[in-house]
């Protein structure tokens, strides 16, 4: 959804840029020695802008017949440039979408390793103070994460590394003063349950909750607020999988059927953009008292994605699609969007099933009953 929203925003910007470039052909030439008709040039600029809008939105046959051939030639060239830019933007935002999703797994490995970095810093500090009592160095959970061949292979492959100075600052400022840290440090002897509780609390109350740490990650990743719950769940599950001293940590997966899910993402993205005009007509027909250009952009994108999913993905039940996009509207759109999206998708789904545009099979058919 964010990738499609970015595409729409870029499209509007590209339209205005190309329109301006077309109009700029009729700016006064400041270097010309000839007298220029500024009023005529201003009129040409205005007509060029209107003609470009008509050409892009409604086609060449809507461009006024009395427009100068020179203007027609210019707007045709800018229309071609506009289309090329849109295609480039579509590819760009799709690649960014896929990169953003795959980077979640990279961050997952990185976040697993943060406790190892903290353990190293604590051990160095204790050695400097000749303090041999080090519960952190003996922490079974951290040591299992550190010694895991699978995690180490992923860490090397993804070139995971933390800025030591950054981790040291977080440790001293946010972790070391914490009561749970002090209590764990002072335990005469720790159990696996103590070790597990320390690691879980570290992630839950510091790494994924501290406001300053979260501000740091938000500055690096625009999708942090969406990615954080996924990362937190994956990291905590991996730590919890160490249930005995013989346990090996389990690496989580973003998806059980990643190749299938990746194909779904690509197809849904393409459909929501390529079939936009068709989907907007459907929305416009059913949105009583609302012209399509008055519907919030986020609502339009949500509706268009939902329509694409209902029509083109036979194994996904209609009611599942509707519920998912209602949830999206609650998270990302206006306060009234939930009711609007729900009502419109109910009506659209009924019509699309009646006229045969929605055809479900497999689970999609069974779960619709």
C-alpha positions, 0 to 999 in steps of 0.5 A: 500500500505504501509503495502504491501511495508513493507511486501516486504521489510521484505521478502527480509530481511528474505530471506537473513537471512535464506540464511545466516543461511544455509551458516553458517553451513559451517563456520570453527569450531574455537573450533575444534581440527581437521584440517579443509579444509577451501577451501572445506568449502568455496565451500560448503557455496557458493553452499549452497547459490546458492542452497537456492536461486534456491530452494526458487525462482524456486523449488527443481527440479532446485537444481543441482543434484551434491549438497551434501545431507547434503546441500539439507537437510539444505536448505529445513529446511531453506526454511521451516523457511523462509515460516513460517517467511513470514506468520508471517510477513504477519499477522503482517503487516495486523494487523498493517495496521488495527490498524493504520486505527482504530487509526485515530478515536482515534486520532480524539477524542484526537484532538477534546479534545485539545481545551478543554485542552487549554481552561483549561490552559488559565482559570487557568492562568487568575485566577492566575492573577485575570483576570475575562475577559475570552472569552475562558471560554465562548467559545460556541464551546469549551464548546459544545465539552467539554459537549458533552456526546458522545464525553466524552464517546468516550474519556473515552472509548479510554482513551484519555489524553494529556500531560499537560506540552506539551500542556502548552508549545505549548500554550505559544510558538505557540498560545499565541503570535498569533495576532488572539489569542490576538484579540479574548482575547481582544474582549469585548463580543464574538459571536458564529461566533467569537468563531467558527472563533477562534477554526477554526483558532486554528486548521488550523494555529497552531495544523495542520500547525505549523512545530514543532507540526507536527514534534512531530506527525511525530515522533510518527506516520509514517503515519502522513502525510497521516492521517493529512488531514483526521484528520483535515477534521473530526475535523473541520467538528465536530467544524463547526457542532455547528451552534447555541447555542443549537447545539450538535457537530456531531461525524464524521465517518471514513466510512459510511460502516466501516465493508464493507470497513474493509473487502475490505482492508483485502481482497485486502491486501491478494490478492495482496500478495497471487496472486503476482506471477500471477499478475507479469506474467501479468505485465511482458507480457505487460511491453514492454522493461521492465523486472519485476525485473526492475520495481520500487517496488512501481509501482509493488505493485500499479499495483498488487493492481489494478489488484486484485481490477479489477478482484475480486471486481465486484462493483468497476468500472474499470475506478475508479480503474485505476484513483485511482491507477494513483493518488497513483503512483503520490503520492508515486512513481517515476516521470514517474510512472503515465504514466507507470501505466496508460498505463499498466492498460489500456492495462491490463484491456482491455485484462482481460475484453476480456478473462472474468477475469474481470466481473463487476456487480451492480455499477461496471457494470453501471459505466463502460458503 
